[in-house]
């Protein structure tokens, strides 16, 4: 049985994410479709990384691999020191629960459960008593300004409030990593900015590593680092401001040449 390491403390020099030569193919009707081609990526504790790319670039596939929801066809992926490709399904579930907090575009809150029950759910799955899980849920809800809404149902909240509940749920197990898949996709501009400032604060004050997928440059601008994918390859990996500057120049050049937006 493979060994799952304990979460690295904030400030650890060990890479939280280390993938090398990761490729991913899907097979249907005997036909192979390759989506990722030899991706290399290292993410240190405390980084704030945005992944951008057009539809079909491979960003969702990469996110699923990083979240241990899918496995690479080849290459290596070490998450917090654990070789994920050698782990069983149950071991992958354990490392997800202990290491990763997920924030989704559609919130993924359970409608019949109260806000506090939704936030406490990852701890319940981890074997924590309901009393302790509820108490920790209230702590996280207070941190996102929603403790007074603990007994409400998700459909009694606004979209922005539901996403803050989802962030509290992602944080309740004190994971070192948050994976956010289009976290502002269903929100208006003002609410999107509020959510991104919340993530920025979590990164700055609690040292939580954040990796988000987005197609919006103004959302990616909140990150420290940008990775751009194209056709399953890394097109850019560096400072977010410079990457977004290059993207804007590329889009402008495309529009000048074709008269159509990129």
C-alpha atoms as an extended CHARMM CRD file, in Angstrom:
* protein
*
       262  EXT
         1         1  UNK       CA              0.0000000000        0.0000000000        0.0000000000  PROA      1               0.0000000000
         2         2  UNK       CA              1.3100000000        3.4600000000       -0.8970000000  PROA      2               0.0000000000
         3         3  UNK       CA              2.1080000000        5.9720000000        1.8180000000  PROA      3               0.0000000000
         4         4  UNK       CA              0.1150000000        9.1800000000        2.0620000000  PROA      4               0.0000000000
         5         5  UNK       CA              2.1110000000       11.9350000000        3.6960000000  PROA      5               0.0000000000
         6         6  UNK       CA              0.6670000000       14.4370000000        6.1370000000  PROA      6               0.0000000000
         7         7  UNK       CA             -0.1700000000       17.8760000000        4.7360000000  PROA      7               0.0000000000
         8         8  UNK       CA              2.8870000000       20.1010000000        4.5190000000  PROA      8               0.0000000000
         9         9  UNK       CA              2.7820000000       23.1010000000        6.8730000000  PROA      9               0.0000000000
        10        10  UNK       CA              2.5580000000       26.6010000000        5.4290000000  PROA      10              0.0000000000
        11        11  UNK       CA              6.0060000000       27.7870000000        4.4400000000  PROA      11              0.0000000000
        12        12  UNK       CA              7.3690000000       24.2960000000        3.7260000000  PROA      12              0.0000000000
        13        13  UNK       CA             10.0080000000       24.2340000000        0.9820000000  PROA      13              0.0000000000
        14        14  UNK       CA              8.5860000000       21.0190000000       -0.4660000000  PROA      14              0.0000000000
        15        15  UNK       CA              6.5590000000       21.4930000000       -3.6440000000  PROA      15              0.0000000000
        16        16  UNK       CA              2.8980000000       20.9910000000       -2.9000000000  PROA      16              0.0000000000
        17        17  UNK       CA              2.2770000000       19.9980000000       -6.5260000000  PROA      17              0.0000000000
        18        18  UNK       CA              4.9170000000       18.4310000000       -8.7450000000  PROA      18              0.0000000000
        19        19  UNK       CA              3.9200000000       16.9860000000      -12.1090000000  PROA      19              0.0000000000
        20        20  UNK       CA              6.4030000000       15.8830000000      -14.7370000000  PROA      20              0.0000000000
        21        21  UNK       CA              5.7090000000       14.7040000000      -18.2650000000  PROA      21              0.0000000000
        22        22  UNK       CA              1.9870000000       14.2940000000      -17.5900000000  PROA      22              0.0000000000
        23        23  UNK       CA             -0.0160000000       13.2140000000      -20.6270000000  PROA      23              0.0000000000
        24        24  UNK       CA             -3.6570000000       12.2110000000      -20.7920000000  PROA      24              0.0000000000
        25        25  UNK       CA             -5.5390000000       10.3180000000      -23.4830000000  PROA      25              0.0000000000
        26        26  UNK       CA             -9.1240000000        9.1490000000      -23.7290000000  PROA      26              0.0000000000
        27        27  UNK       CA            -10.2890000000        6.1630000000      -25.7550000000  PROA      27              0.0000000000
        28        28  UNK       CA            -13.6560000000        5.7910000000      -27.4730000000  PROA      28              0.0000000000
        29        29  UNK       CA            -14.4900000000        3.1810000000      -30.0750000000  PROA      29              0.0000000000
        30        30  UNK       CA            -10.8670000000        2.1520000000      -30.2520000000  PROA      30              0.0000000000
        31        31  UNK       CA             -9.7930000000        5.6860000000      -31.1370000000  PROA      31              0.0000000000
        32        32  UNK       CA             -7.3100000000        7.5350000000      -28.9200000000  PROA      32              0.0000000000
        33        33  UNK       CA             -7.7270000000       11.2550000000      -28.3160000000  PROA      33              0.0000000000
        34        34  UNK       CA             -4.7960000000       12.8450000000      -26.5300000000  PROA      34              0.0000000000
        35        35  UNK       CA             -5.6770000000       15.9040000000      -24.4490000000  PROA      35              0.0000000000
        36        36  UNK       CA             -2.4850000000       16.6810000000      -22.5000000000  PROA      36              0.0000000000
        37        37  UNK       CA              1.0330000000       16.4080000000      -23.8890000000  PROA      37              0.0000000000
        38        38  UNK       CA              3.9240000000       16.1210000000      -21.4220000000  PROA      38              0.0000000000
        39        39  UNK       CA              2.8770000000       18.8110000000      -18.9430000000  PROA      39              0.0000000000
        40        40  UNK       CA              5.4460000000       19.9030000000      -16.3440000000  PROA      40              0.0000000000
        41        41  UNK       CA              4.2520000000       22.0020000000      -13.4100000000  PROA      41              0.0000000000
        42        42  UNK       CA              5.5070000000       22.7360000000       -9.9110000000  PROA      42              0.0000000000
        43        43  UNK       CA              3.5230000000       24.6820000000       -7.3370000000  PROA      43              0.0000000000
        44        44  UNK       CA              5.0980000000       25.7350000000       -4.0510000000  PROA      44              0.0000000000
        45        45  UNK       CA              3.1510000000       26.1590000000       -0.7990000000  PROA      45              0.0000000000
        46        46  UNK       CA              1.5520000000       29.5880000000       -0.6640000000  PROA      46              0.0000000000
        47        47  UNK       CA              1.3860000000       30.1390000000       -4.4210000000  PROA      47              0.0000000000
        48        48  UNK       CA             -1.7070000000       31.6140000000       -6.0960000000  PROA      48              0.0000000000
        49        49  UNK       CA             -1.9550000000       30.2630000000       -9.6180000000  PROA      49              0.0000000000
        50        50  UNK       CA             -4.4930000000       30.8120000000      -12.3910000000  PROA      50              0.0000000000
        51        51  UNK       CA             -4.8320000000       28.3880000000      -15.3170000000  PROA      51              0.0000000000
        52        52  UNK       CA             -6.2710000000       29.8180000000      -18.5210000000  PROA      52              0.0000000000
        53        53  UNK       CA             -6.9850000000       28.3900000000      -21.9370000000  PROA      53              0.0000000000
        54        54  UNK       CA             -9.6900000000       28.2230000000      -24.5650000000  PROA      54              0.0000000000
        55        55  UNK       CA            -12.2010000000       25.3940000000      -24.6810000000  PROA      55              0.0000000000
        56        56  UNK       CA            -10.3420000000       22.2070000000      -25.5820000000  PROA      56              0.0000000000
        57        57  UNK       CA             -7.0030000000       23.4700000000      -24.2530000000  PROA      57              0.0000000000
        58        58  UNK       CA             -6.9170000000       20.7680000000      -21.5670000000  PROA      58              0.0000000000
        59        59  UNK       CA             -7.3970000000       22.9560000000      -18.5000000000  PROA      59              0.0000000000
        60        60  UNK       CA            -10.3760000000       20.9760000000      -17.1490000000  PROA      60              0.0000000000
        61        61  UNK       CA             -8.5280000000       17.6920000000      -17.6850000000  PROA      61              0.0000000000
        62        62  UNK       CA             -5.4960000000       19.0840000000      -15.8800000000  PROA      62              0.0000000000
        63        63  UNK       CA             -7.6890000000       20.2830000000      -13.0060000000  PROA      63              0.0000000000
        64        64  UNK       CA             -9.2580000000       16.8230000000      -12.6750000000  PROA      64              0.0000000000
        65        65  UNK       CA             -5.8120000000       15.2300000000      -12.4860000000  PROA      65              0.0000000000
        66        66  UNK       CA             -4.5920000000       17.7820000000       -9.9470000000  PROA      66              0.0000000000
        67        67  UNK       CA             -7.7080000000       17.1290000000       -7.8710000000  PROA      67              0.0000000000
        68        68  UNK       CA             -7.1500000000       13.3490000000       -7.9760000000  PROA      68              0.0000000000
        69        69  UNK       CA            -10.5050000000       12.9710000000       -9.7200000000  PROA      69              0.0000000000
        70        70  UNK       CA             -8.7510000000       11.4350000000      -12.7260000000  PROA      70              0.0000000000
        71        71  UNK       CA             -5.3050000000        9.9540000000      -13.3210000000  PROA      71              0.0000000000
        72        72  UNK       CA             -2.7190000000       10.7620000000      -15.9670000000  PROA      72              0.0000000000
        73        73  UNK       CA             -2.0250000000        8.2650000000      -18.7480000000  PROA      73              0.0000000000
        74        74  UNK       CA              1.7080000000        8.7810000000      -18.2770000000  PROA      74              0.0000000000
        75        75  UNK       CA              4.1430000000       10.9070000000      -16.3040000000  PROA      75              0.0000000000
        76        76  UNK       CA              4.3050000000       11.5190000000      -12.5590000000  PROA      76              0.0000000000
        77        77  UNK       CA              2.1620000000       13.5530000000      -10.1720000000  PROA      77              0.0000000000
        78        78  UNK       CA              3.2460000000       14.0480000000       -6.5790000000  PROA      78              0.0000000000
        79        79  UNK       CA              0.7830000000       15.8490000000       -4.3390000000  PROA      79              0.0000000000
        80        80  UNK       CA              2.2490000000       16.9690000000       -1.0400000000  PROA      80              0.0000000000
        81        81  UNK       CA              4.9430000000       14.3220000000       -1.4240000000  PROA      81              0.0000000000
        82        82  UNK       CA              2.5980000000       11.4430000000       -2.2830000000  PROA      82              0.0000000000
        83        83  UNK       CA              2.8990000000        9.6880000000       -5.6610000000  PROA      83              0.0000000000
        84        84  UNK       CA             -0.7600000000        9.8310000000       -6.6830000000  PROA      84              0.0000000000
        85        85  UNK       CA             -0.3750000000        7.4230000000       -9.6070000000  PROA      85              0.0000000000
        86        86  UNK       CA              0.5060000000        4.6430000000       -7.1650000000  PROA      86              0.0000000000
        87        87  UNK       CA             -2.5230000000        5.2050000000       -4.9050000000  PROA      87              0.0000000000
        88        88  UNK       CA             -5.6950000000        3.1290000000       -4.8520000000  PROA      88              0.0000000000
        89        89  UNK       CA             -9.1420000000        4.7130000000       -5.1980000000  PROA      89              0.0000000000
        90        90  UNK       CA             -9.6480000000        4.7340000000       -1.4420000000  PROA      90              0.0000000000
        91        91  UNK       CA             -6.2200000000        6.2710000000       -0.9040000000  PROA      91              0.0000000000
        92        92  UNK       CA             -6.9700000000        8.9380000000       -3.5150000000  PROA      92              0.0000000000
        93        93  UNK       CA            -10.2100000000        9.7210000000       -1.6820000000  PROA      93              0.0000000000
        94        94  UNK       CA             -8.2430000000       10.0720000000        1.5510000000  PROA      94              0.0000000000
        95        95  UNK       CA             -5.6740000000       12.4340000000        0.0810000000  PROA      95              0.0000000000
        96        96  UNK       CA             -8.4420000000       14.5170000000       -1.5070000000  PROA      96              0.0000000000
        97        97  UNK       CA            -10.1820000000       14.8640000000        1.8380000000  PROA      97              0.0000000000
        98        98  UNK       CA             -7.0000000000       15.7380000000        3.7460000000  PROA      98              0.0000000000
        99        99  UNK       CA             -5.1620000000       17.8980000000        1.2330000000  PROA      99              0.0000000000
       100       100  UNK       CA             -7.6180000000       19.5780000000       -1.1520000000  PROA      100             0.0000000000
       101       101  UNK       CA            -10.5540000000       21.9140000000       -0.7200000000  PROA      101             0.0000000000
       102       102  UNK       CA            -12.7430000000       22.1970000000       -3.8300000000  PROA      102             0.0000000000
       103       103  UNK       CA            -14.6920000000       25.2600000000       -4.9570000000  PROA      103             0.0000000000
       104       104  UNK       CA            -16.9300000000       24.7710000000       -7.9990000000  PROA      104             0.0000000000
       105       105  UNK       CA            -18.6980000000       27.1440000000      -10.3750000000  PROA      105             0.0000000000
       106       106  UNK       CA            -22.0870000000       25.6480000000       -9.4970000000  PROA      106             0.0000000000
       107       107  UNK       CA            -21.4360000000       25.7160000000       -5.7110000000  PROA      107             0.0000000000
       108       108  UNK       CA            -22.4430000000       22.0150000000       -5.3340000000  PROA      108             0.0000000000
       109       109  UNK       CA            -24.2690000000       22.6010000000       -2.0650000000  PROA      109             0.0000000000
       110       110  UNK       CA            -26.7900000000       19.9810000000       -0.9280000000  PROA      110             0.0000000000
       111       111  UNK       CA            -30.1810000000       21.6840000000       -1.0480000000  PROA      111             0.0000000000
       112       112  UNK       CA            -31.8420000000       19.7330000000        1.7550000000  PROA      112             0.0000000000
       113       113  UNK       CA            -29.0200000000       20.4230000000        4.2310000000  PROA      113             0.0000000000
       114       114  UNK       CA            -28.4970000000       23.6280000000        6.1710000000  PROA      114             0.0000000000
       115       115  UNK       CA            -25.5570000000       25.9020000000        5.4790000000  PROA      115             0.0000000000
       116       116  UNK       CA            -23.7180000000       24.6420000000        8.5690000000  PROA      116             0.0000000000
       117       117  UNK       CA            -24.3930000000       21.0130000000        7.6400000000  PROA      117             0.0000000000
       118       118  UNK       CA            -23.0040000000       21.6040000000        4.1600000000  PROA      118             0.0000000000
       119       119  UNK       CA            -19.8170000000       23.1250000000        5.5560000000  PROA      119             0.0000000000
       120       120  UNK       CA            -19.3800000000       20.3420000000        8.1190000000  PROA      120             0.0000000000
       121       121  UNK       CA            -19.8190000000       17.5500000000        5.5650000000  PROA      121             0.0000000000
       122       122  UNK       CA            -16.1070000000       17.0000000000        4.6690000000  PROA      122             0.0000000000
       123       123  UNK       CA            -15.3010000000       16.5430000000        8.3590000000  PROA      123             0.0000000000
       124       124  UNK       CA            -18.1580000000       14.0620000000        8.7700000000  PROA      124             0.0000000000
       125       125  UNK       CA            -16.7620000000       12.0710000000        5.8470000000  PROA      125             0.0000000000
       126       126  UNK       CA            -13.3590000000       12.1680000000        7.5530000000  PROA      126             0.0000000000
       127       127  UNK       CA            -14.7980000000       10.5750000000       10.6980000000  PROA      127             0.0000000000
       128       128  UNK       CA            -15.0160000000       13.6790000000       12.8860000000  PROA      128             0.0000000000
       129       129  UNK       CA            -17.8910000000       13.6870000000       15.3640000000  PROA      129             0.0000000000
       130       130  UNK       CA            -20.9150000000       15.7290000000       14.3570000000  PROA      130             0.0000000000
       131       131  UNK       CA            -20.5170000000       18.0440000000       17.3420000000  PROA      131             0.0000000000
       132       132  UNK       CA            -16.9070000000       18.9080000000       16.5470000000  PROA      132             0.0000000000
       133       133  UNK       CA            -17.6580000000       19.1670000000       12.8240000000  PROA      133             0.0000000000
       134       134  UNK       CA            -20.5350000000       21.5780000000       13.4780000000  PROA      134             0.0000000000
       135       135  UNK       CA            -18.3820000000       23.7350000000       15.7640000000  PROA      135             0.0000000000
       136       136  UNK       CA            -15.6170000000       23.9420000000       13.1540000000  PROA      136             0.0000000000
       137       137  UNK       CA            -18.1960000000       24.7480000000       10.4720000000  PROA      137             0.0000000000
       138       138  UNK       CA            -19.3990000000       27.7220000000       12.5030000000  PROA      138             0.0000000000
       139       139  UNK       CA            -15.7970000000       28.9600000000       12.8200000000  PROA      139             0.0000000000
       140       140  UNK       CA            -15.3390000000       28.8880000000        9.0550000000  PROA      140             0.0000000000
       141       141  UNK       CA            -18.7380000000       30.4710000000        8.4250000000  PROA      141             0.0000000000
       142       142  UNK       CA            -17.7990000000       33.3080000000       10.7680000000  PROA      142             0.0000000000
       143       143  UNK       CA            -14.5760000000       33.8250000000        8.7990000000  PROA      143             0.0000000000
       144       144  UNK       CA            -16.5560000000       34.3090000000        5.5770000000  PROA      144             0.0000000000
       145       145  UNK       CA            -19.1470000000       36.5030000000        7.3250000000  PROA      145             0.0000000000
       146       146  UNK       CA            -22.0260000000       34.0220000000        7.2330000000  PROA      146             0.0000000000
       147       147  UNK       CA            -22.2950000000       32.6050000000       10.7520000000  PROA      147             0.0000000000
       148       148  UNK       CA            -25.7410000000       34.1800000000       11.1600000000  PROA      148             0.0000000000
       149       149  UNK       CA            -26.9210000000       32.1780000000        8.1220000000  PROA      149             0.0000000000
       150       150  UNK       CA            -25.8380000000       28.7880000000        9.5140000000  PROA      150             0.0000000000
       151       151  UNK       CA            -29.3850000000       27.4140000000        9.8450000000  PROA      151             0.0000000000
       152       152  UNK       CA            -30.6080000000       28.5690000000        6.4490000000  PROA      152             0.0000000000
       153       153  UNK       CA            -30.9040000000       26.3700000000        3.3790000000  PROA      153             0.0000000000
       154       154  UNK       CA            -28.7340000000       27.1330000000        0.3390000000  PROA      154             0.0000000000
       155       155  UNK       CA            -31.7150000000       28.3340000000       -1.7350000000  PROA      155             0.0000000000
       156       156  UNK       CA            -32.2870000000       31.0520000000        0.8690000000  PROA      156             0.0000000000
       157       157  UNK       CA            -28.9400000000       32.6530000000        0.0060000000  PROA      157             0.0000000000
       158       158  UNK       CA            -27.7100000000       34.7600000000       -2.8980000000  PROA      158             0.0000000000
       159       159  UNK       CA            -25.2410000000       33.3400000000       -5.4060000000  PROA      159             0.0000000000
       160       160  UNK       CA            -22.3530000000       35.1700000000       -3.7880000000  PROA      160             0.0000000000
       161       161  UNK       CA            -23.3410000000       33.9290000000       -0.3380000000  PROA      161             0.0000000000
       162       162  UNK       CA            -23.5750000000       30.3510000000       -1.6180000000  PROA      162             0.0000000000
       163       163  UNK       CA            -20.0770000000       30.6140000000       -3.0630000000  PROA      163             0.0000000000
       164       164  UNK       CA            -18.7570000000       31.8900000000        0.2770000000  PROA      164             0.0000000000
       165       165  UNK       CA            -20.4080000000       28.8640000000        1.9070000000  PROA      165             0.0000000000
       166       166  UNK       CA            -18.6000000000       26.6880000000       -0.6410000000  PROA      166             0.0000000000
       167       167  UNK       CA            -15.3190000000       28.3890000000        0.3010000000  PROA      167             0.0000000000
       168       168  UNK       CA            -16.0120000000       27.7460000000        3.9920000000  PROA      168             0.0000000000
       169       169  UNK       CA            -16.6900000000       24.0900000000        3.1760000000  PROA      169             0.0000000000
       170       170  UNK       CA            -13.4220000000       23.9130000000        1.2450000000  PROA      170             0.0000000000
       171       171  UNK       CA            -11.5400000000       25.3060000000        4.2520000000  PROA      171             0.0000000000
       172       172  UNK       CA            -13.1920000000       23.3590000000        7.0640000000  PROA      172             0.0000000000
       173       173  UNK       CA            -10.6250000000       20.5500000000        6.9890000000  PROA      173             0.0000000000
       174       174  UNK       CA             -7.6930000000       23.0080000000        6.9660000000  PROA      174             0.0000000000
       175       175  UNK       CA             -6.3450000000       21.7700000000        3.6060000000  PROA      175             0.0000000000
       176       176  UNK       CA             -3.1130000000       23.2780000000        2.2830000000  PROA      176             0.0000000000
       177       177  UNK       CA             -4.5960000000       23.5230000000       -1.2310000000  PROA      177             0.0000000000
       178       178  UNK       CA             -7.7720000000       24.9570000000       -2.7510000000  PROA      178             0.0000000000
       179       179  UNK       CA             -8.7180000000       24.0270000000       -6.3060000000  PROA      179             0.0000000000
       180       180  UNK       CA            -11.2900000000       26.4420000000       -7.7140000000  PROA      180             0.0000000000
       181       181  UNK       CA            -12.9370000000       25.6100000000      -11.0410000000  PROA      181             0.0000000000
       182       182  UNK       CA            -14.4260000000       28.7850000000      -12.5780000000  PROA      182             0.0000000000
       183       183  UNK       CA            -15.4190000000       29.9670000000       -9.0650000000  PROA      183             0.0000000000
       184       184  UNK       CA            -17.0040000000       33.1870000000      -10.3690000000  PROA      184             0.0000000000
       185       185  UNK       CA            -18.6110000000       31.7610000000      -13.5030000000  PROA      185             0.0000000000
       186       186  UNK       CA            -22.1740000000       32.1290000000      -12.1930000000  PROA      186             0.0000000000
       187       187  UNK       CA            -21.6850000000       35.4740000000      -10.4420000000  PROA      187             0.0000000000
       188       188  UNK       CA            -22.0260000000       39.1190000000      -11.4540000000  PROA      188             0.0000000000
       189       189  UNK       CA            -18.9600000000       41.3450000000      -11.6960000000  PROA      189             0.0000000000
       190       190  UNK       CA            -19.2050000000       42.9280000000       -8.2430000000  PROA      190             0.0000000000
       191       191  UNK       CA            -19.7850000000       39.6070000000       -6.5040000000  PROA      191             0.0000000000
       192       192  UNK       CA            -16.9960000000       37.9950000000       -8.5290000000  PROA      192             0.0000000000
       193       193  UNK       CA            -14.5700000000       40.6460000000       -7.2970000000  PROA      193             0.0000000000
       194       194  UNK       CA            -15.6930000000       40.0800000000       -3.7080000000  PROA      194             0.0000000000
       195       195  UNK       CA            -15.0930000000       36.3240000000       -4.0240000000  PROA      195             0.0000000000
       196       196  UNK       CA            -11.6660000000       36.8630000000       -5.5790000000  PROA      196             0.0000000000
       197       197  UNK       CA            -10.6690000000       39.2950000000       -2.8340000000  PROA      197             0.0000000000
       198       198  UNK       CA            -11.7110000000       36.6490000000       -0.3020000000  PROA      198             0.0000000000
       199       199  UNK       CA             -9.4800000000       34.0720000000       -1.9920000000  PROA      199             0.0000000000
       200       200  UNK       CA             -6.6630000000       36.5990000000       -2.1650000000  PROA      200             0.0000000000
       201       201  UNK       CA             -6.9800000000       37.2370000000        1.5670000000  PROA      201             0.0000000000
       202       202  UNK       CA             -6.9610000000       33.5110000000        2.3520000000  PROA      202             0.0000000000
       203       203  UNK       CA             -3.7650000000       33.1580000000        0.3530000000  PROA      203             0.0000000000
       204       204  UNK       CA             -2.1290000000       36.1530000000        2.0420000000  PROA      204             0.0000000000
       205       205  UNK       CA             -3.1990000000       35.6200000000        5.6560000000  PROA      205             0.0000000000
       206       206  UNK       CA             -3.4460000000       31.8360000000        5.9760000000  PROA      206             0.0000000000
       207       207  UNK       CA             -0.8240000000       30.7970000000        3.4360000000  PROA      207             0.0000000000
       208       208  UNK       CA             -3.2670000000       28.5480000000        1.5960000000  PROA      208             0.0000000000
       209       209  UNK       CA             -2.1790000000       27.5690000000       -1.8950000000  PROA      209             0.0000000000
       210       210  UNK       CA             -4.8360000000       28.4450000000       -4.4650000000  PROA      210             0.0000000000
       211       211  UNK       CA             -5.0790000000       27.1110000000       -7.9940000000  PROA      211             0.0000000000
       212       212  UNK       CA             -8.0070000000       28.3010000000      -10.0530000000  PROA      212             0.0000000000
       213       213  UNK       CA             -9.2340000000       27.7020000000      -13.5810000000  PROA      213             0.0000000000
       214       214  UNK       CA            -10.7350000000       30.6750000000      -15.3620000000  PROA      214             0.0000000000
       215       215  UNK       CA            -11.1930000000       32.0590000000      -18.8520000000  PROA      215             0.0000000000
       216       216  UNK       CA            -11.5500000000       35.6430000000      -17.6060000000  PROA      216             0.0000000000
       217       217  UNK       CA             -8.4030000000       37.8370000000      -17.6250000000  PROA      217             0.0000000000
       218       218  UNK       CA             -9.8090000000       40.1140000000      -14.9140000000  PROA      218             0.0000000000
       219       219  UNK       CA            -10.2230000000       37.1060000000      -12.6150000000  PROA      219             0.0000000000
       220       220  UNK       CA             -6.7580000000       35.7510000000      -13.4300000000  PROA      220             0.0000000000
       221       221  UNK       CA             -5.3630000000       39.1950000000      -12.5390000000  PROA      221             0.0000000000
       222       222  UNK       CA             -5.9790000000       38.4350000000       -8.8500000000  PROA      222             0.0000000000
       223       223  UNK       CA             -3.4120000000       35.6170000000       -8.9910000000  PROA      223             0.0000000000
       224       224  UNK       CA              0.3570000000       35.8190000000       -8.5970000000  PROA      224             0.0000000000
       225       225  UNK       CA              1.1580000000       33.3790000000      -11.3660000000  PROA      225             0.0000000000
       226       226  UNK       CA             -0.4420000000       32.4440000000      -14.6680000000  PROA      226             0.0000000000
       227       227  UNK       CA             -0.2990000000       29.2240000000      -16.6700000000  PROA      227             0.0000000000
       228       228  UNK       CA             -1.7780000000       29.3630000000      -20.1660000000  PROA      228             0.0000000000
       229       229  UNK       CA             -2.5970000000       26.1520000000      -21.9870000000  PROA      229             0.0000000000
       230       230  UNK       CA             -3.1280000000       25.6470000000      -25.6940000000  PROA      230             0.0000000000
       231       231  UNK       CA             -3.9250000000       22.3080000000      -27.3410000000  PROA      231             0.0000000000
       232       232  UNK       CA             -2.6840000000       20.4000000000      -24.2940000000  PROA      232             0.0000000000
       233       233  UNK       CA              0.6560000000       22.2100000000      -24.0600000000  PROA      233             0.0000000000
       234       234  UNK       CA              1.8980000000       24.8950000000      -21.6680000000  PROA      234             0.0000000000
       235       235  UNK       CA              2.0780000000       28.1190000000      -23.6660000000  PROA      235             0.0000000000
       236       236  UNK       CA              3.1120000000       30.3690000000      -20.7560000000  PROA      236             0.0000000000
       237       237  UNK       CA              4.0860000000       29.8840000000      -17.1110000000  PROA      237             0.0000000000
       238       238  UNK       CA              5.1780000000       32.9560000000      -15.1980000000  PROA      238             0.0000000000
       239       239  UNK       CA              4.0830000000       36.1670000000      -13.5100000000  PROA      239             0.0000000000
       240       240  UNK       CA              0.3750000000       36.8130000000      -13.9600000000  PROA      240             0.0000000000
       241       241  UNK       CA              0.7640000000       40.4700000000      -14.9360000000  PROA      241             0.0000000000
       242       242  UNK       CA              3.2350000000       39.6850000000      -17.7310000000  PROA      242             0.0000000000
       243       243  UNK       CA              1.2250000000       36.7090000000      -18.9540000000  PROA      243             0.0000000000
       244       244  UNK       CA             -1.9370000000       38.7850000000      -19.1680000000  PROA      244             0.0000000000
       245       245  UNK       CA             -0.0450000000       41.5550000000      -20.9760000000  PROA      245             0.0000000000
       246       246  UNK       CA              1.1580000000       39.0480000000      -23.5640000000  PROA      246             0.0000000000
       247       247  UNK       CA             -2.3570000000       37.6290000000      -23.8990000000  PROA      247             0.0000000000
       248       248  UNK       CA             -3.8200000000       41.0920000000      -24.5130000000  PROA      248             0.0000000000
       249       249  UNK       CA             -1.2020000000       41.8250000000      -27.1850000000  PROA      249             0.0000000000
       250       250  UNK       CA             -1.9200000000       38.4750000000      -28.8450000000  PROA      250             0.0000000000
       251       251  UNK       CA             -5.6650000000       39.1330000000      -28.8310000000  PROA      251             0.0000000000
       252       252  UNK       CA             -5.1550000000       42.6330000000      -30.2520000000  PROA      252             0.0000000000
       253       253  UNK       CA             -2.9380000000       41.2630000000      -33.0370000000  PROA      253             0.0000000000
       254       254  UNK       CA             -5.5170000000       38.5940000000      -33.8580000000  PROA      254             0.0000000000
       255       255  UNK       CA             -8.2900000000       41.1960000000      -34.0560000000  PROA      255             0.0000000000
       256       256  UNK       CA             -6.2020000000       43.4760000000      -36.2850000000  PROA      256             0.0000000000
       257       257  UNK       CA             -5.4420000000       40.5860000000      -38.6470000000  PROA      257             0.0000000000
       258       258  UNK       CA             -8.8980000000       39.0310000000      -38.8260000000  PROA      258             0.0000000000
       259       259  UNK       CA            -11.3740000000       41.6230000000      -37.5730000000  PROA      259             0.0000000000
       260       260  UNK       CA            -12.6790000000       38.9990000000      -35.1340000000  PROA      260             0.0000000000
       261       261  UNK       CA            -12.0850000000       38.6380000000      -31.3900000000  PROA      261             0.0000000000
       262       262  UNK       CA             -9.6280000000       35.8920000000      -30.4010000000  PROA      262             0.0000000000
